[in-house]
Amino acid sequence: MPTFILLTRLNPEAVRTPKDLEILERAAMQRVKQECPDVTWQASYAVLGPCDYLDIFQAKDLESAARVSTLIRTFGHAQTEIWTATEWDRFKELVRALPGPS
């Protein structure tokens, strides 16, 4: 299954206390599991930068990944970005077959 990176930036109005973050996360993940049972969550990270969170998950296709992004957006009144990702070893296999400069 393809791997996707989800970057999320919460609206400051979405949560008022640190405990609200945990409540929001539990509710969002429960909804993703219900609505997108084919999605496999790999990891979640809080990040310092323009985004608040970076999540890594696998989904059968781009439409499934878009559903995850949309669900997360509605829970946290958030902005999200989805990136596709290729494992490094697989990427090296792909580029080995490319022609060199002409």
C-alpha positions in Angstrom: 0.0 0.0 0.0 1.2 3.5 -0.7 2.6 5.6 2.2 1.3 9.1 2.9 2.6 11.9 5.0 0.0 14.1 6.6 1.0 17.6 7.9 -1.5 19.3 10.1 -1.7 22.8 11.5 -4.5 23.3 14.1 -6.5 26.5 14.3 -5.6 28.1 17.6 -9.3 28.2 18.5 -9.7 24.5 18.1 -8.2 23.6 21.5 -8.0 25.6 24.7 -6.0 23.3 27.0 -3.4 20.6 26.7 -6.1 18.1 27.7 -8.2 19.2 24.8 -5.5 18.1 22.5 -5.8 14.5 23.8 -9.6 14.5 23.5 -9.4 15.9 20.0 -6.8 13.2 19.0 -8.8 10.3 20.4 -12.0 11.5 18.7 -10.3 12.1 15.4 -8.5 8.7 15.4 -11.6 6.9 16.3 -13.4 8.5 13.4 -10.6 7.7 11.0 -10.7 4.1 12.1 -14.5 4.0 11.6 -14.6 5.8 8.2 -11.3 4.5 6.7 -10.8 0.9 8.0 -8.3 0.2 5.2 -5.9 2.9 6.6 -2.9 1.7 8.6 -1.4 4.3 10.9 2.4 4.1 11.1 3.5 7.0 13.3 2.6 10.4 14.7 4.9 13.2 15.7 4.4 16.7 17.2 6.8 19.0 15.2 8.2 22.5 15.8 7.7 24.5 12.7 4.9 25.8 10.4 2.8 22.6 11.2 1.9 21.1 14.5 1.8 17.4 13.6 3.3 15.0 11.1 1.5 11.7 10.7 2.6 8.7 8.5 0.0 6.2 7.3 -0.6 3.7 4.6 -3.8 3.7 2.5 -4.9 1.8 -0.6 -5.1 4.9 -2.8 -5.1 8.7 -2.9 -8.8 8.9 -2.4 -8.5 7.1 0.9 -5.7 9.4 1.9 -7.9 12.4 1.0 -10.7 11.1 3.2 -8.2 10.9 6.2 -7.1 14.5 5.5 -10.7 15.7 5.3 -11.7 14.0 8.5 -8.7 15.5 10.4 -9.5 18.9 9.0 -13.1 18.8 10.3 -12.0 17.7 13.8 -9.3 20.3 14.5 -10.5 23.1 12.3 -7.1 22.5 10.8 -5.1 23.0 7.6 -3.7 19.7 6.2 -1.3 18.7 3.5 -0.9 15.2 2.1 2.4 14.0 0.6 3.1 10.7 -1.0 6.3 8.9 0.2 8.5 6.2 -1.2 10.8 4.2 1.0 14.4 5.0 0.2 15.4 1.5 -0.9 12.5 1.4 -3.3 13.3 4.9 -4.6 16.9 3.8 -5.4 15.5 0.8 -7.4 13.3 3.2 -9.4 16.1 5.6 -10.3 18.7 3.0 -11.2 16.7 2.3 -14.3 16.7 5.9 -15.4 19.1 6.9 -18.2 22.1 9.1 -17.4 22.7 12.6 -19.0 22.7 12.7 -22.7 
